[in-house]
Amino acid sequence: MDNERTKLLAESIDLMNGQRASDYGDARESFQAVAGMWSAYLAHAVSPADVCHMMALLKIARLRRGKHRDSSADGAAYLALGFEVDT
């Protein structure tokens, strides 16, 4: 199928499994590090999945200002990664 949603999700997959993986390394390790830092700052436990979900919410908040393809692709990726790191 060659519709916009499929194209957007394909972009998201390419980013999280390609360039972003090269730039930032293993997703689980990265989100675990962020969770540790956020937990210390907030004095409240934050999981790696929480980090992904909060980052998706950041992208959704940005979409309130208008349609942005990169925010949509990133939001989809964060939700998928949140599912992965929560298992």
C-alpha positions, 0 to 999 in steps of 0.5 A, a space after each residue: 500500500 502506498 498511502 501517506 500513513 504507510 510512507 510515514 511509518 516507513 520513514 519512522 522505521 528507517 529513522 529508528 533502525 538506521 540513522 538514529 540507531 547509529 547516532 544514539 546506540 542501543 535504544 534500551 540503554 539510551 532510555 535507561 540512562 535518561 530514565 535514571 537521570 529523570 528519576 534523580 531529577 524528579 525524585 520519582 522513579 521513571 522507567 525507560 518506557 515512561 521516557 518513550 511515552 513522555 517523548 511521544 507526548 512532546 511530539 504530540 504537543 508540538 503537533 498542536 502548532 500545526 502539521 509536522 511530518 518529522 514530529 509525527 514520524 518521531 512520535 510513532 517511533 517513540 511509541 514503538 520503542 516504548 512498547 519494546 523497552 517495556 517488554 
